[in-house]
Amino acid sequence: MPSLLCCGPKLAACGIVLSIWGIVMLVLLGVFFNVHSAILLDDVPYDVADIEKDQLGPVHAACEQVSYNSITITTTATLSLSPLRVPPH
């Protein structure tokens, strides 16, 4: 049977660190989307003319999309953590 070891300890450690960092970033991004963080306001497409005319339909649609993204990112972070719960044999 061929060996399944294809990387050394340094590459394995790098992969573990990147995986943990990815999970932390997903959790933080999910929290920021959930609380409608002000830093994400720059990504909402709106014009000053729309605000002056009180036509905020696109802004409200973007806020609904942010709420949906929060649920999706939180689910992804949870699914990323689930393999870590499996006890080793």
DSSP file (Angstrom, degrees, kcal/mol; ACC not computed):
  #  RESIDUE AA STRUCTURE BP1 BP2  ACC     N-H-->O    O-->H-N    N-H-->O    O-->H-N    TCO  KAPPA ALPHA  PHI   PSI    X-CA   Y-CA   Z-CA
    1    1 A M              0   0    0      0, 0.0     2,-0.1     0, 0.0     0, 0.0   0.000 360.0 360.0 360.0 130.1    0.0    0.0    0.0
    2    2 A P        -     0   0    0      0, 0.0     2,-0.2     0, 0.0     0, 0.0  -0.367 360.0-104.2 -72.5 151.0    1.5    3.4   -1.0
    3    3 A S        -     0   0    0      1,-0.1     0, 0.0     2,-0.1     0, 0.0  -0.511  18.5-153.8 -74.1 139.6    2.1    6.0    1.7
    4    4 A L        +     0   0    0     -2,-0.2     2,-0.8     2,-0.0    -1,-0.1   0.328  60.6 114.5 -95.5   6.2   -0.4    8.9    1.8
    5    5 A L        +     0   0    0      1,-0.2    -2,-0.1     0, 0.0     3,-0.1  -0.688  29.2 157.2 -79.3 111.2    2.1   11.2    3.4
    6    6 A C        +     0   0    0     -2,-0.8     2,-0.3     1,-0.1    -1,-0.2   0.424  55.4  45.8-116.6  -1.4    2.6   13.9    0.7
    7    7 A C  S    S-     0   0    0      3,-0.0    -1,-0.1     4,-0.0     0, 0.0  -0.972  75.2-119.5-141.4 157.9    3.9   16.8    2.7
    8    8 A G     >  -     0   0    0     -2,-0.3     4,-2.1     1,-0.1     5,-0.2  -0.193  40.9 -91.5 -86.3-178.6    6.4   17.4    5.5
    9    9 A P  H  > S+     0   0    0      0, 0.0     4,-2.3     0, 0.0     5,-0.2   0.822 122.8  54.5 -67.1 -31.2    5.8   18.8    9.0
   10   10 A K  H  > S+     0   0    0      2,-0.2     4,-2.2     1,-0.2     5,-0.1   0.926 110.9  44.5 -69.3 -42.9    6.4   22.4    8.0
   11   11 A L  H  > S+     0   0    0      2,-0.2     4,-2.3     1,-0.2    -1,-0.2   0.875 113.4  51.6 -68.0 -36.9    3.8   22.3    5.2
   12   12 A A  H  X S+     0   0    0     -4,-2.1     4,-2.1     2,-0.2    -2,-0.2   0.917 110.5  48.0 -64.7 -42.8    1.4   20.5    7.5
   13   13 A A  H  X S+     0   0    0     -4,-2.3     4,-2.4     2,-0.2    -2,-0.2   0.889 111.1  51.3 -64.5 -39.2    1.8   23.1   10.2
   14   14 A C  H  X S+     0   0    0     -4,-2.2     4,-2.5     1,-0.2    -1,-0.2   0.913 109.6  50.2 -63.5 -42.2    1.3   25.9    7.7
   15   15 A G  H  X S+     0   0    0     -4,-2.3     4,-2.1     2,-0.2    -2,-0.2   0.880 110.1  50.0 -63.8 -38.4   -1.9   24.2    6.5
   16   16 A I  H  X S+     0   0    0     -4,-2.1     4,-2.4     2,-0.2     5,-0.2   0.926 111.4  48.3 -65.7 -44.6   -3.2   24.0   10.1
   17   17 A V  H  X S+     0   0    0     -4,-2.4     4,-2.5     1,-0.2    -2,-0.2   0.920 112.5  48.5 -62.8 -43.7   -2.4   27.6   10.8
   18   18 A L  H  X S+     0   0    0     -4,-2.5     4,-2.2     2,-0.2    -1,-0.2   0.877 111.1  51.0 -64.8 -36.8   -4.2   28.7    7.6
   19   19 A S  H  X S+     0   0    0     -4,-2.1     4,-2.1     2,-0.2    -2,-0.2   0.928 111.7  46.1 -65.7 -45.0   -7.2   26.6    8.3
   20   20 A I  H  X S+     0   0    0     -4,-2.4     4,-2.4     1,-0.2    -2,-0.2   0.912 112.7  50.6 -64.5 -41.5   -7.5   28.0   11.8
   21   21 A W  H  X S+     0   0    0     -4,-2.5     4,-2.5     1,-0.2    -1,-0.2   0.898 109.0  52.3 -63.0 -39.7   -7.1   31.5   10.5
   22   22 A G  H  X S+     0   0    0     -4,-2.2     4,-2.1     2,-0.2    -1,-0.2   0.898 110.1  47.7 -62.8 -40.9   -9.8   30.9    7.9
   23   23 A I  H  X S+     0   0    0     -4,-2.1     4,-2.3     2,-0.2    -2,-0.2   0.916 111.6  50.1 -67.0 -42.6  -12.2   29.7   10.5
   24   24 A V  H  X S+     0   0    0     -4,-2.4     4,-2.6     1,-0.2    -2,-0.2   0.918 111.1  49.6 -61.0 -43.0  -11.5   32.7   12.7
   25   25 A M  H  X S+     0   0    0     -4,-2.5     4,-2.7     1,-0.2     5,-0.2   0.892 109.5  51.3 -65.0 -39.3  -12.0   35.1    9.8
   26   26 A L  H  X S+     0   0    0     -4,-2.1     4,-2.4     2,-0.2    -1,-0.2   0.915 111.1  48.1 -63.2 -42.0  -15.4   33.4    8.9
   27   27 A V  H  X S+     0   0    0     -4,-2.3     4,-2.1     2,-0.2    -2,-0.2   0.940 113.9  46.1 -63.6 -46.6  -16.6   33.8   12.5
   28   28 A L  H  X S+     0   0    0     -4,-2.6     4,-2.6     1,-0.2    -2,-0.2   0.910 113.0  49.5 -63.4 -42.1  -15.5   37.5   12.6
   29   29 A L  H  X S+     0   0    0     -4,-2.7     4,-2.5     1,-0.2    -1,-0.2   0.893 109.6  52.1 -64.9 -39.1  -17.1   38.2    9.2
   30   30 A G  H  X S+     0   0    0     -4,-2.4     4,-2.0    -5,-0.2    -1,-0.2   0.895 110.8  48.0 -62.1 -40.1  -20.3   36.5   10.3
   31   31 A V  H  X S+     0   0    0     -4,-2.1     4,-2.1     2,-0.2    -2,-0.2   0.928 111.7  49.4 -66.1 -44.3  -20.4   38.7   13.4
   32   32 A F  H  <>S+     0   0    0     -4,-2.6     5,-2.4     1,-0.2     4,-0.3   0.891 113.1  46.5 -64.5 -38.7  -19.7   41.9   11.5
   33   33 A F  H ><5S+     0   0    0     -4,-2.5     3,-0.8     3,-0.2    -1,-0.2   0.877 110.8  54.1 -67.3 -36.4  -22.5   41.1    9.0
   34   34 A N  H 3<5S+     0   0    0     -4,-2.0    -2,-0.2     1,-0.2    -1,-0.2   0.868 112.3  41.3 -68.2 -36.7  -24.9   40.2   11.8
   35   35 A V  T 3<5S-     0   0    0     -4,-2.1    -1,-0.2    -5,-0.1    -2,-0.2   0.366 109.9-121.0 -92.3   6.3  -24.5   43.5   13.6
   36   36 A H  T < 5 -     0   0    0     -3,-0.8    -3,-0.2    -4,-0.3    -4,-0.1   0.961  36.8-147.5  52.8  57.9  -24.5   45.5   10.4
   37   37 A S    > < -     0   0    0     -5,-2.4     3,-1.0     1,-0.1     4,-0.3  -0.171  13.3-127.9 -58.0 145.2  -21.1   46.9   11.1
   38   38 A A  G >  S+     0   0    0      1,-0.2     3,-1.3     2,-0.2     4,-0.4   0.763 105.3  67.7 -67.7 -25.0  -20.3   50.4    9.8
   39   39 A I  G >  S+     0   0    0      1,-0.3     3,-0.6     2,-0.2    -1,-0.2   0.792  96.8  54.7 -67.3 -25.5  -17.2   49.2    8.1
   40   40 A L  G X  S+     0   0    0     -3,-1.0     3,-1.3     1,-0.2     4,-0.3   0.548  84.9  85.5 -82.6  -7.3  -19.3   47.3    5.7
   41   41 A L  G X  S+     0   0    0     -3,-1.3     3,-1.3    -4,-0.3    -1,-0.2   0.785  77.7  66.4 -65.5 -27.0  -21.3   50.4    4.7
   42   42 A D  G <  S+     0   0    0     -3,-0.6    -1,-0.3    -4,-0.4    -2,-0.1   0.764  96.5  56.3 -64.4 -23.6  -18.7   51.3    2.1
   43   43 A D  G <  S+     0   0    0     -3,-1.3    -1,-0.3    -4,-0.1    -2,-0.2   0.554  82.4 101.2 -86.4  -7.5  -19.7   48.2    0.1
   44   44 A V  S <  S-     0   0    0     -3,-1.3     2,-0.8    -4,-0.3    15,-0.1  -0.666  75.0-130.4 -80.9 124.0  -23.4   49.2   -0.1
   45   45 A P        +     0   0    0      0, 0.0     2,-0.3     0, 0.0    17,-0.1  -0.631  50.4 136.3 -79.2 110.6  -24.1   50.7   -3.5
   46   46 A Y        -     0   0    0     -2,-0.8     2,-0.3    13,-0.0    10,-0.1  -0.985  41.4-137.8-147.7 157.6  -26.0   53.9   -3.1
   47   47 A D     >  -     0   0    0     -2,-0.3     4,-1.3     1,-0.1     3,-0.2  -0.848  22.1-126.4-113.3 152.8  -25.9   57.4   -4.6
   48   48 A V  H  > S+     0   0    0     -2,-0.3     4,-2.3     1,-0.2     5,-0.2   0.851 112.1  59.9 -64.0 -33.6  -26.2   60.7   -2.7
   49   49 A A  H  > S+     0   0    0      1,-0.2     4,-2.0     2,-0.2    -1,-0.2   0.868 101.2  53.7 -63.8 -35.7  -29.0   61.6   -5.1
   50   50 A D  H  4>S+     0   0    0     -3,-0.2     5,-2.9     2,-0.2     4,-0.4   0.876 109.2  48.4 -65.5 -36.8  -31.0   58.6   -4.0
   51   51 A I  H ><5S+     0   0    0     -4,-1.3     3,-0.8     3,-0.2    -2,-0.2   0.902 110.9  50.1 -70.3 -39.7  -30.7   59.7   -0.4
   52   52 A E  H 3<5S+     0   0    0     -4,-2.3    -2,-0.2     1,-0.2    -1,-0.2   0.865 113.8  45.1 -66.0 -35.1  -31.8   63.2   -1.2
   53   53 A K  T 3<5S-     0   0    0     -4,-2.0    -1,-0.2    -5,-0.2    -2,-0.2   0.470 112.0-122.4 -85.0  -2.2  -34.8   61.9   -3.1
   54   54 A D  T < 5 +     0   0    0     -3,-0.8     2,-0.8    -4,-0.4    -3,-0.2   0.867  65.5 141.1  60.3  39.5  -35.6   59.5   -0.2
   55   55 A Q      < +     0   0    0     -5,-2.9    -1,-0.2    -6,-0.2     4,-0.2  -0.794  10.5 154.8-109.1  86.2  -35.4   56.5   -2.6
   56   56 A L     >  +     0   0    0     -2,-0.8     4,-2.3     1,-0.2     5,-0.2   0.087  28.9 116.5-103.7  22.3  -33.6   54.0   -0.4
   57   57 A G  H  > S+     0   0    0      1,-0.2     4,-2.3     2,-0.2     5,-0.2   0.921  78.0  48.1 -57.0 -47.8  -34.9   50.8   -2.0
   58   58 A P  H  > S+     0   0    0      0, 0.0     4,-2.0     0, 0.0    -1,-0.2   0.856 110.8  52.1 -63.6 -32.3  -31.5   49.7   -3.1
   59   59 A V  H  > S+     0   0    0      2,-0.2     4,-2.0     1,-0.2    -2,-0.2   0.918 110.6  46.8 -69.3 -42.1  -30.1   50.3    0.3
   60   60 A H  H  X S+     0   0    0     -4,-2.3     4,-1.9     2,-0.2    -1,-0.2   0.883 111.5  51.9 -66.3 -37.7  -32.8   48.3    2.0
   61   61 A A  H  X S+     0   0    0     -4,-2.3     4,-1.9    -5,-0.2    -1,-0.2   0.890 109.1  50.4 -64.5 -38.5  -32.3   45.5   -0.5
   62   62 A A  H  X S+     0   0    0     -4,-2.0     4,-2.1     2,-0.2    -2,-0.2   0.873 107.8  53.3 -67.0 -36.6  -28.5   45.5    0.3
   63   63 A C  H  X S+     0   0    0     -4,-2.0     4,-1.9     2,-0.2    -1,-0.2   0.880 107.9  50.5 -66.1 -37.0  -29.3   45.3    4.0
   64   64 A E  H  X S+     0   0    0     -4,-1.9     4,-2.0     2,-0.2    -1,-0.2   0.894 109.9  50.5 -65.3 -38.7  -31.5   42.2    3.4
   65   65 A Q  H  X S+     0   0    0     -4,-1.9     4,-2.5     1,-0.2    -2,-0.2   0.867 107.2  54.3 -66.5 -35.5  -28.6   40.7    1.4
   66   66 A V  H  X S+     0   0    0     -4,-2.1     4,-2.0     2,-0.2    -1,-0.2   0.898 107.4  50.4 -64.3 -40.0  -26.2   41.4    4.3
   67   67 A S  H  X S+     0   0    0     -4,-1.9     4,-1.7     2,-0.2    -2,-0.2   0.904 111.2  48.4 -64.0 -40.7  -28.5   39.6    6.7
   68   68 A Y  H  X S+     0   0    0     -4,-2.0     4,-2.3     1,-0.2    -2,-0.2   0.902 110.0  52.0 -65.3 -40.6  -28.6   36.6    4.3
   69   69 A N  H  X S+     0   0    0     -4,-2.5     4,-2.8     1,-0.2     5,-0.3   0.863 105.1  56.7 -63.1 -35.7  -24.8   36.7    4.0
   70   70 A S  H  X S+     0   0    0     -4,-2.0     4,-2.2     2,-0.2    -1,-0.2   0.921 109.0  45.1 -61.3 -44.4  -24.5   36.7    7.8
   71   71 A I  H  X S+     0   0    0     -4,-1.7     4,-2.2     2,-0.2    -2,-0.2   0.916 114.5  48.9 -65.8 -42.9  -26.5   33.4    8.0
   72   72 A T  H  X S+     0   0    0     -4,-2.3     4,-2.2     2,-0.2    -2,-0.2   0.912 113.2  45.8 -64.4 -43.4  -24.5   31.9    5.2
   73   73 A I  H  X S+     0   0    0     -4,-2.8     4,-2.4     2,-0.2    -1,-0.2   0.891 112.2  50.8 -69.8 -39.0  -21.1   32.8    6.6
   74   74 A T  H  X S+     0   0    0     -4,-2.2     4,-2.1    -5,-0.3    -1,-0.2   0.903 111.0  49.4 -64.7 -40.0  -22.1   31.6   10.1
   75   75 A T  H  X S+     0   0    0     -4,-2.2     4,-2.5     2,-0.2    -2,-0.2   0.909 110.7  50.4 -63.3 -42.2  -23.3   28.3    8.7
   76   76 A T  H  X S+     0   0    0     -4,-2.2     4,-1.9     1,-0.2    -2,-0.2   0.902 110.1  49.4 -63.6 -41.4  -20.0   27.9    6.8
   77   77 A A  H  X S+     0   0    0     -4,-2.4     4,-1.5     2,-0.2    -1,-0.2   0.898 111.3  49.9 -64.9 -39.3  -18.0   28.6    9.9
   78   78 A T  H  X S+     0   0    0     -4,-2.1     4,-1.3     1,-0.2    -2,-0.2   0.917 111.4  47.9 -64.8 -43.2  -20.0   26.1   11.9
   79   79 A L  H  < S+     0   0    0     -4,-2.5    -1,-0.2     1,-0.2    -2,-0.2   0.825 109.1  54.4 -67.9 -29.9  -19.5   23.5    9.1
   80   80 A S  H  < S+     0   0    0     -4,-1.9     4,-0.2     1,-0.2    -1,-0.2   0.816 110.3  46.9 -71.4 -29.5  -15.8   24.2    9.1
   81   81 A L  H >X S+     0   0    0     -4,-1.5     3,-1.2     1,-0.2     4,-0.6   0.721  93.1  80.1 -81.7 -22.0  -15.6   23.6   12.8
   82   82 A S  H >X S+     0   0    0     -4,-1.3     3,-1.1     1,-0.3     4,-0.5   0.834  85.5  56.5 -62.2 -35.8  -17.5   20.3   12.7
   83   83 A P  H >4 S+     0   0    0      0, 0.0     3,-0.6     0, 0.0    -1,-0.3   0.789 100.4  61.3 -65.9 -21.8  -14.6   18.1   11.6
   84   84 A L  H <4 S+     0   0    0     -3,-1.2    -2,-0.2    -4,-0.2    -3,-0.1   0.713  96.5  60.3 -74.2 -18.2  -12.7   19.3   14.6
   85   85 A R  H << S+     0   0    0     -3,-1.1    -1,-0.2    -4,-0.6    -3,-0.1   0.684  77.8 103.6 -81.2 -18.3  -15.3   17.8   16.9
   86   86 A V  S << S-     0   0    0     -3,-0.6     0, 0.0    -4,-0.5     0, 0.0  -0.493  75.8-127.6 -68.4 122.3  -14.8   14.3   15.6
   87   87 A P        -     0   0    0      0, 0.0    -1,-0.1     0, 0.0    -2,-0.1  -0.468  22.6-114.4 -72.3 141.2  -12.8   12.4   18.2
   88   88 A P              0   0    0      0, 0.0     0, 0.0     0, 0.0     0, 0.0  -0.389 360.0 360.0 -70.3 153.3   -9.7   10.6   16.9
   89   89 A H              0   0    0     -2,-0.1     0, 0.0     0, 0.0     0, 0.0   0.471 360.0 360.0 -79.9 360.0   -9.7    6.8   17.1
